[in-house]
Amino acid sequence: MKPASVDGQPARMNIFVQALDGSSLVGEARQLTQESARDIAGYFFKGNDVVLFQKDFGGDENFHVLAVNVHTGKVTDLTPFEQVRAGIEDDLEDDPNHILIGHNHRNPEVFDVYRVNIHTGEAVRVAENPGNIVGWATDHAGKVRAATTTDGLHTSLLYRDSEAEEFRPLITTDYRTSVSPAFFSFDNQQLYLMSNRGRDKVAFVRIDPAQPDVEELIYSTEEVDLASVAYSSKRKVITVAAYETDKVQLHFFDDNSRALYDKLKAQLPGYEVSLQSHNKDETLFVVAAHNDRTAGSRYLYDASSDSLTKLADINPLIPEAEMAQMQPIHYTSRDGLTIHGYLTLPKGVDPKNLPIIVNPHGGPWARDSWGYNPEVQFLANRGYGVLQINFRSSTGYGRAFWEAGFGQWGLAMQDDITDGVAWLIEQGVADPKRIAIYGASYGGYATLAGITFTPDLYAAAVDYVGVSNLFTFMGTIPPYWKPMLTMMQDMVGDPVKDKDRLTATSPALHVDKITTPLFIAQGAQDPRVNKAESDQVVEALRQRGVEVEYMVKDNEGHGFHNDENKFEFYEAMERFLAQHLAR
C-alpha cells in the first residue's frame, strides 16, 4: 500500500468543514486549508466563523498558531516569527475576537502571554515571564492569575488577585512534589489543584489563596494518580474525574454527566466513549467511540433527542474484527516492584514460542495505555507478539514508582524491561531466539541499551529518534528546556558529579558491545534528540565494520509525520524484522 496523493503530491491532513442544521449535516464537506508541506498539528473552532490551527516546519516543533475564516478561507498567521514556538494558553470562549497565546519570541528560553486578535493578529502582552515561569493559568474570565516557576530543583505556585497586581508565591515545594493548577473555582476566588503534597498519588484538591497550605480533598484514588478533572461552563459544576489503571476509569461528580455517559454507552456497546467537544449550550457533543481494535468512529450526539449521527469512521479500511486484542499484564521485577504493561498477540495464532517485539515507550516520564495503537496492530498483523512495559519512572503510578527510576537509565529501568522479556519467556509465549526491541525517543535509548548491556537477549533492534549519549543529549536540548535542565540532571544524572555512571550507561560509548542487527531512523530537524545522537552510533559501528541500516529524513523532526516518510519507515522496518526474526 502507498500513501495517498492529490494531483501527484502527497496528501496532507487538512481542515474540512460541513454545515450543520440543528443536529443534521447539510451538503458536502468543504476543504478549508491547503497545507501541502506537513500535516496540521491541531485545530479547534473559535466561535462559528474561525478555526484555529497549529503547524510547524520540517518537524522543528516551532509551532505557529494560525486562524482561518470559515467563510472566506483567509488564513492569518497569528505568530509569524522565525524560530519561535507558540501555543494557545486560553481560547477565551466568551471573547469572540481574542485568544491568549504563549510564545518565546522575546526570549527563546521562556514564554510570555499575549492577548491576540484572531482577525488581525494584533497582540498585547498580558504577562511577561521574568525568566523562571514554566506554566501559566487563567481564571474563568480569561485573566492570567496563576503561574508555576522553577529554579530547577524547586517549584513555586504563584498567584495574584488581578492582572494589575504582581504575582506572589503561594506554595513552594521540591520538584518531586506536584502542585499543579487545574482551574479556578467558578467565582474565581479559589484554586482547584492536582496535588500530591503529603501523599504518594496525585489527588484533586481545593485551596483558598489566603490559606494555601490547607488542602480540601475533593477526590482521590489510592490505586493510581488522578489524571484530569472536567467541569461544565454552562452549569458551573465539576463533572467528571479520569484516572488510568489498566484502562481509563471515570468518577462522576453529578448525575447529569453520569446519565450522559450511560446513554452513550448504551448506544455504543463494546466501545469506550469520550466527549471531544460540544457547543456552548452543551446540547450537541462530538463523541469518539473506540476500543483496542479500532480507532473507531466519531458521532454527533444531540442530548435533547438522545440521538447519534455518525460523522465518520476513522480509517475504515482497517477491519476491527481482524485486529488483535490488547491484554493488560503485570509481573514482579527482580527487586520486588509490580510492573504493569500490555501484551498484544497476533490474532488466530497459538500463543506459544512466538516472535516478540519489545516496545518500550518514550518519555521516559510517560506511560503506555490500553487502546488502539496502530504500530502495535501493524506488528501483530505481521505475526509478532508485542510487549509494552510501564517500567519504573513511568507516570501515573505514584511518586514512589516515578522516583524509583531516578538515576536509573540503563540500570534498574532497563532491568524492568529485561525482566519483562524473561517473564514472557517463562510463560512460554516468547521464542527466546526471536525477540526484537523497538522504541522511539527514550524507547530508542532503551533499545540501544538493550543491545549494548544485554547483547544476547535480542535478535534485532530498531532505534527510532533515540538518545544514545547522555552527555551530548543533555548538551543539545532546546533553549526552552533550559529552565528545567537542573531538574533533568537530578533525575537522569549530572555530567560532572555522575560522570562515571553516565559514561557506563551511554550506549554510544560502548558500541564495541553491539553485535545485534540494528536499524536506526532519525529526523534531521529533531529539536529534542539531536541527529548527532544517531550519527555517532552509526559512525562508530561502521568504523568497526558493522553495517547498520540508517534512514534520515531531512524534513522530519522527533518522529516522522509525513505519510510518504512513515510508509517508507514501516516498510523498511517490516523487511528488517522479517529478515532477522525468521525461523
C-alpha positions in Angstrom: 0.0 0.0 0.0 1.2 3.5 -0.9 0.4 6.8 0.8 -2.5 8.8 -0.7 -1.7 11.7 -3.1 -3.5 14.6 -4.6 -2.5 15.7 -8.1 0.7 13.7 -7.7 1.6 15.4 -4.4 1.5 13.6 -1.1 -1.8 14.1 0.7 -1.7 16.1 4.0 -4.1 16.3 6.9 -6.1 19.5 6.3 -9.2 21.0 7.8 -12.6 20.4 6.2 -15.9 22.0 7.3 -19.5 21.0 6.8 -22.7 22.9 7.5 -24.9 21.9 10.4 -28.7 22.5 10.7 -29.6 21.6 14.2 -28.1 18.2 14.6 -28.2 17.3 10.9 -25.3 17.6 8.5 -26.1 19.6 5.4 -24.4 19.4 2.0 -20.8 18.2 1.4 -17.7 18.7 3.4 -15.6 21.6 2.1 -11.8 21.8 2.3 -10.8 24.9 4.3 -7.0 24.8 4.5 -4.5 23.9 1.8 -1.4 22.8 3.7 1.0 20.8 1.4 4.3 20.5 3.3 3.1 18.9 6.6 0.0 17.8 8.3 -1.8 20.3 10.5 -0.8 19.6 14.1 -4.1 20.5 15.9 -7.2 22.6 15.4 -10.5 23.8 17.0 -13.4 26.2 16.3 -13.2 29.7 17.8 -16.9 30.7 17.6 -18.8 29.8 14.5 -16.6 31.7 12.0 -13.0 30.9 12.7 -10.9 27.8 13.0 -7.6 28.0 14.8 -4.8 25.6 13.9 -1.2 24.9 14.5 1.7 23.9 12.3 5.4 23.6 12.3 8.0 23.5 9.6 10.1 20.4 8.9 9.4 18.9 12.3 11.3 21.6 14.2 8.4 21.9 16.8 8.5 25.7 16.5 4.7 25.7 16.1 2.8 28.7 14.7 -0.8 29.5 15.6 -3.0 30.4 12.6 -6.6 31.4 12.1 -8.7 30.6 9.0 -12.0 32.2 8.3 -14.7 29.5 7.6 -16.5 31.6 5.0 -13.7 33.3 3.1 -10.8 30.8 3.6 -8.5 33.7 4.6 -5.6 32.4 6.7 -3.9 34.7 9.2 -0.6 33.6 10.9 -1.0 34.9 14.5 2.6 34.2 15.4 4.6 34.9 12.2 8.0 34.7 13.8 11.1 32.6 12.8 12.4 30.0 15.2 9.6 30.7 17.7 7.5 28.2 19.5 3.9 29.2 20.2 0.8 27.6 21.8 -2.6 28.5 22.9 -2.9 29.3 26.6 -6.7 30.1 26.7 -9.3 30.1 23.9 -11.2 32.8 25.7 -14.6 31.2 25.0 -16.6 34.3 25.9 -14.5 36.7 23.9 -15.3 36.3 20.2 -12.3 38.2 18.9 -9.3 37.2 21.0 -7.3 34.3 22.4 -4.3 34.0 24.7 -1.1 32.8 23.1 2.2 31.9 24.8 5.4 32.2 22.8 9.1 32.7 23.2 9.7 35.5 20.7 11.2 37.9 23.3 13.4 35.3 24.9 13.9 31.8 23.3 14.2 30.2 26.8 10.8 31.4 28.3 7.2 32.0 27.2 5.3 35.3 27.6 1.5 35.5 27.2 -0.3 37.7 24.7 -3.9 38.6 24.0 -4.2 38.3 20.2 -6.9 39.4 17.9 -7.8 36.4 15.7 -8.8 38.5 12.8 -5.9 41.0 12.6 -3.1 39.3 14.5 -2.7 42.4 16.8 -1.1 41.3 20.0 -0.9 42.8 23.5 1.4 41.2 26.1 -0.6 40.5 29.3 2.1 38.6 31.2 5.9 38.9 30.9 8.0 35.9 32.0 10.7 37.0 34.5 12.7 34.0 33.4 11.6 31.2 35.7 7.9 30.7 34.8 7.2 27.4 33.1 3.4 27.4 33.1 0.5 29.9 33.2 -3.1 29.5 34.4 -6.1 31.7 33.7 -9.4 32.2 35.6 -12.8 31.8 34.0 -12.7 35.4 32.8 -9.5 34.6 30.9 -7.3 36.6 33.2 -3.7 35.3 33.8 -3.9 34.8 37.6 -1.6 31.9 38.4 1.8 30.6 37.3 4.3 27.9 38.0 8.0 28.7 38.4 11.1 26.5 38.7 14.7 27.0 39.7 15.4 23.5 38.6 15.0 21.7 41.9 12.2 23.7 43.5 8.8 24.8 42.1 6.5 27.6 43.3 2.8 28.2 42.6 2.3 32.0 42.1 -1.0 33.8 42.4 -2.4 37.3 42.0 -5.9 38.7 42.7 -6.0 40.6 39.3 -3.8 41.2 36.3 -3.0 44.6 37.7 -1.1 43.1 40.6 2.2 41.4 41.0 2.4 37.6 41.4 3.1 36.4 44.9 4.2 32.9 45.9 1.6 30.6 47.4 3.3 27.2 47.6 6.9 26.2 47.2 7.9 22.5 47.0 10.8 20.4 45.7 10.1 19.4 42.1 9.2 15.9 43.1 6.1 17.2 44.7 3.4 18.1 42.2 1.1 21.1 42.8 -0.5 21.9 39.5 -3.4 24.3 38.9 -6.4 22.6 37.4 -8.8 25.5 37.2 -10.3 28.3 39.3 -13.5 28.0 41.4 -16.5 29.4 39.5 -16.4 32.6 41.5 -12.7 33.0 40.6 -11.7 33.2 44.3 -10.2 29.8 44.9 -8.0 27.3 43.1 -8.5 23.7 42.3 -5.2 21.8 42.1 -3.9 18.4 41.1 -1.6 17.8 44.1 0.4 15.0 45.8 1.6 17.1 48.8 1.8 14.7 51.7 0.7 11.7 49.6 2.1 9.3 47.0 -0.7 9.7 44.5 -1.9 12.9 42.8 -5.3 14.0 44.1 -7.9 16.7 43.2 -8.0 19.4 45.9 -9.1 22.9 46.5 -7.3 25.7 48.3 -8.1 29.3 49.4 -5.2 31.5 48.4 -5.4 33.1 51.9 -4.6 29.6 53.4 -2.6 27.9 50.7 -1.3 25.1 52.9 -4.8 23.9 53.8 -5.9 21.5 51.1 -9.6 20.4 50.9 -9.6 16.9 49.4 -12.2 16.7 46.6 -11.4 13.3 45.1 -8.5 10.8 45.0 -7.9 7.1 44.4 -5.3 5.0 46.2 -4.5 2.9 43.1 -3.0 5.5 40.7 -2.6 9.2 40.2 -5.6 11.2 39.2 -5.2 12.3 35.6 -7.7 15.0 34.9 -10.9 16.7 36.0 -13.6 18.3 33.8 -16.3 20.9 34.5 -19.4 22.4 32.9 -19.0 26.1 32.0 -22.8 26.3 31.5 -23.9 24.6 34.7 -20.8 25.7 36.7 -20.3 22.3 38.3 -17.5 19.8 38.4 -18.5 16.9 36.2 -16.0 14.0 35.9 -12.5 12.9 37.0 -10.4 10.5 35.0 -7.7 8.1 36.1 -5.9 5.2 34.5 -5.4 1.8 35.9 -5.2 -0.9 33.2 -7.8 1.2 31.4 -9.2 4.7 31.8 -11.7 4.9 34.7 -14.2 7.7 35.4 -15.6 9.1 38.6 -18.7 11.3 38.2 -19.5 14.2 40.4 -23.0 14.9 39.1 -26.0 12.9 37.9 -26.3 14.7 34.6 -22.8 13.7 33.5 -23.3 10.1 34.6 -26.6 9.9 32.7 -25.0 11.3 29.6 -22.2 8.7 29.6 -24.7 5.9 30.4 -26.8 6.9 27.4 -23.8 6.9 25.1 -22.5 3.6 26.4 -26.0 2.0 25.8 -26.0 3.2 22.2 -22.3 2.2 21.6 -21.9 -1.2 23.3 -18.4 -2.7 23.1 -16.7 0.7 22.8 -15.1 3.2 25.1 -16.7 6.7 24.7 -15.2 10.1 25.2 -16.5 13.6 24.6 -14.3 15.6 22.2 -16.1 18.9 22.0 -19.6 20.5 22.5 -21.5 23.6 21.8 -21.9 26.4 24.4 -25.4 25.2 25.3 -24.0 21.7 26.0 -26.7 20.1 23.9 -24.6 18.9 21.0 -21.5 16.8 21.5 -18.9 15.3 19.3 -18.4 11.8 20.6 -15.5 9.4 20.0 -16.2 5.6 20.2 -13.1 3.3 20.2 -11.5 0.3 21.7 -8.2 -1.7 21.5 -9.0 -3.0 18.0 -10.2 0.2 16.2 -9.7 3.9 16.2 -13.5 3.8 15.9 -15.9 6.4 14.8 -17.0 9.9 15.6 -20.6 10.9 16.2 -22.7 13.9 16.7 -24.8 13.4 19.8 -28.0 15.5 20.3 -28.7 15.4 24.1 -32.2 16.8 23.7 -33.3 13.9 21.5 -30.8 11.3 22.7 -29.8 10.7 19.1 -26.5 9.8 17.4 -25.5 10.8 13.9 -22.3 9.3 12.6 -19.8 11.8 11.3 -17.1 9.4 10.1 -15.2 6.2 10.6 -11.6 6.7 11.4 -9.6 4.6 8.9 -12.5 2.4 7.8 -10.2 0.3 5.6 -8.8 -1.5 8.7 -11.3 -4.1 9.7 -11.9 -4.2 13.5 -12.7 -7.9 13.5 -9.2 -8.8 12.2 -7.3 -6.7 14.7 -5.6 -8.2 17.8 -6.7 -7.7 21.4 -4.5 -5.8 23.9 -4.3 -7.6 27.2 -3.2 -5.8 30.5 -0.4 -7.8 32.2 1.8 -7.4 35.2 4.8 -9.1 36.7 7.3 -8.7 39.5 10.7 -7.1 38.9 13.9 -8.6 40.3 13.8 -6.2 43.3 10.1 -6.7 44.0 8.2 -3.9 42.2 5.0 -4.7 40.4 5.4 -3.7 36.8 2.3 -3.2 34.6 2.1 -3.3 30.9 0.2 -4.7 27.9 0.6 -7.8 25.7 -0.9 -7.9 22.2 -0.8 -11.3 20.5 -1.4 -11.9 16.8 -5.0 -13.0 16.1 -5.6 -16.6 15.4 -2.2 -17.9 16.4 -1.3 -20.3 19.2 0.4 -18.1 21.8 3.5 -20.3 22.1 7.1 -19.7 21.1 6.1 -16.5 19.1 8.5 -13.9 17.8 8.2 -10.9 20.1 8.7 -7.2 19.6 9.5 -5.5 22.9 8.3 -1.9 22.5 9.4 0.4 25.4 7.7 3.8 25.5 9.2 7.2 25.1 9.4 9.9 27.8 10.5 8.2 29.9 8.1 10.1 32.2 5.1 8.9 30.4 3.2 5.6 30.1 1.7 3.1 27.7 -2.1 2.9 27.7 -4.8 0.4 26.7 -6.4 1.2 23.4 -6.0 1.2 19.7 -2.3 1.6 18.8 -1.7 1.4 15.0 2.0 0.5 15.4 1.1 -2.4 17.7 -1.6 -3.6 15.3 0.9 -3.3 12.4 3.3 -5.6 14.2 0.7 -8.0 15.5 -0.7 -8.3 12.0 2.7 -9.4 10.8 2.6 -12.3 13.3 4.6 -10.7 16.2 3.6 -10.5 19.8 4.1 -7.0 21.2 5.1 -6.4 24.8 4.7 -2.9 26.2 6.1 -2.2 29.6 5.4 0.6 32.1 8.9 0.3 33.7 9.8 2.3 36.8 9.7 6.1 36.2 6.6 5.7 34.1 4.0 8.2 35.2 0.6 7.7 36.7 1.6 5.1 39.3 2.5 7.5 42.1 5.5 9.4 43.2 7.5 6.5 44.7 7.3 4.5 41.4 8.3 7.5 39.4 11.2 8.3 41.7 12.4 4.7 41.6 13.7 5.4 38.1 15.8 8.5 39.0 19.4 7.9 38.1 18.5 4.5 36.6 18.7 5.0 32.8 20.3 1.8 31.6 20.2 0.3 35.1 17.0 -0.6 37.0 14.8 0.9 34.4 16.4 -1.3 31.8 16.2 -4.3 34.2 12.5 -3.9 34.3 12.3 -4.4 30.5 14.7 -7.3 30.7 12.6 -8.9 33.5 9.5 -8.5 31.3 11.2 -10.4 28.5 12.3 -13.1 30.9 8.7 -13.3 32.3 7.3 -13.7 28.7 9.8 -16.5 28.0 8.9 -18.2 31.2 5.2 -18.1 30.2 6.1 -20.0 27.0 4.8 -17.1 24.9 8.2 -15.9 23.6 10.6 -17.8 21.5 13.9 -16.7 23.2 15.7 -16.8 19.8 13.3 -14.5 18.1 12.9 -11.4 20.3 13.5 -7.9 18.9 13.3 -4.5 20.6 11.9 -1.3 19.0 11.4 2.1 20.6 11.3 5.8 19.9 12.9 8.7 21.9 13.6 7.2 25.4 12.4 4.0 23.9 15.2 4.3 21.4 17.6 4.7 24.2 16.2 1.6 25.8 16.6 -0.2 22.5 20.3 0.8 22.3 20.8 0.0 26.0 19.2 -3.4 25.5 21.5 -4.5 22.7 24.5 -2.9 24.5 24.1 -4.2 28.0 22.2 -7.5 27.3 23.6 -8.3 23.8 22.5 -11.9 23.8 18.8 -11.1 24.5 17.7 -9.6 21.2 17.9 -10.9 17.7 17.2 -7.5 16.1 16.7 -3.8 17.2 15.1 -0.7 15.7 16.1 2.7 17.2 13.8 5.5 16.2 15.0 9.0 17.2 16.6 7.6 20.2 19.1 9.0 22.8 22.5 7.3 22.6 24.9 9.5 24.6 23.7 11.0 27.9 26.3 13.8 27.8 25.6 15.0 24.3 21.8 14.6 24.7 21.6 17.0 27.7 24.0 19.4 26.0 21.8 19.9 22.9 18.3 20.3 24.4 16.1 23.1 23.0 16.5 26.5 24.6 13.0 26.4 26.2 14.1 23.3 28.2 17.0 25.1 29.8 14.9 26.2 32.9 14.4 22.5 33.6 18.0 21.4 32.9 19.0 21.2 36.6 15.9 19.1 37.3 16.7 16.8 34.4 20.3 16.4 35.6 18.9 15.5 39.0 16.6 12.9 37.5 19.0 11.5 34.9 22.5 12.4 36.1 24.9 15.3 36.4 27.6 15.2 33.7 30.2 16.2 36.3 29.2 14.5 39.6 27.8 11.4 37.8 30.3 11.2 35.0 31.2 7.6 35.7 27.6 6.4 35.8 26.6 8.4 32.7 29.6 7.0 30.8 28.8 3.5 31.8 25.1 3.8 30.7 25.6 5.7 27.4 25.3 3.1 24.6 27.2 5.3 22.1 30.3 4.9 24.4 30.1 1.1 24.3 29.3 0.3 20.7 32.0 -2.3 20.8 29.5 -4.5 22.7 26.8 -4.2 20.0 26.5 -7.3 17.8 22.7 -7.3 17.3 21.5 -6.3 13.8 20.4 -2.6 14.1 18.2 -0.3 12.1 18.2 3.4 13.1 15.7 6.1 11.8 16.2 9.8 12.5 14.7 13.2 11.7 17.3 15.8 10.7 15.3 18.6 12.3 14.7 16.9 15.6 15.0 19.6 18.4 14.8 17.1 21.3 17.1 14.3 20.3 19.6 15.8 18.0 20.6 14.0 14.8 24.1 13.6 16.3 22.7 11.1 18.8 22.1 8.7 15.9 25.1 9.8 13.8 27.7 8.9 16.5 26.3 5.3 16.9 26.2 4.7 13.1 29.7 6.1 12.6 31.2 4.1 15.4 29.6 0.9 14.2 30.7 1.4 10.6 34.2 2.1 11.7 34.2 -1.3 13.3 33.0 -2.8 10.0 29.5 -3.4 11.4 26.8 -2.5 8.9 23.8 -0.6 10.4 20.8 0.4 8.3 20.3 4.1 8.7 17.3 6.2 7.5 17.4 10.0 7.8 14.7 12.4 6.7 15.7 16.0 6.2 12.1 17.3 6.5 11.2 15.5 9.8 11.9 16.1 13.5 11.2 14.0 16.6 9.4 11.2 14.7 8.1 11.0 11.1 4.8 12.7 10.4 4.6 12.9 6.6 2.9 9.9 5.2 5.5 9.1 2.5 8.2 9.0 5.2 6.1 6.9 7.6 5.3 4.4 4.9 9.0 4.1 3.9 10.0 3.7 7.5 7.4 1.0 8.3 8.1 -0.9 5.1 11.8 -0.9 5.9 11.2 -2.0 9.5 8.9 -4.8 8.3 11.6 -6.1 5.9 14.3 -5.8 8.6 12.3 -7.6 11.3 11.2 -10.4 8.9 14.9 -10.9 7.9 16.2 -11.3 11.4 13.2 -13.0 13.2 12.6 -15.7 10.6 12.7 -19.2 11.9 
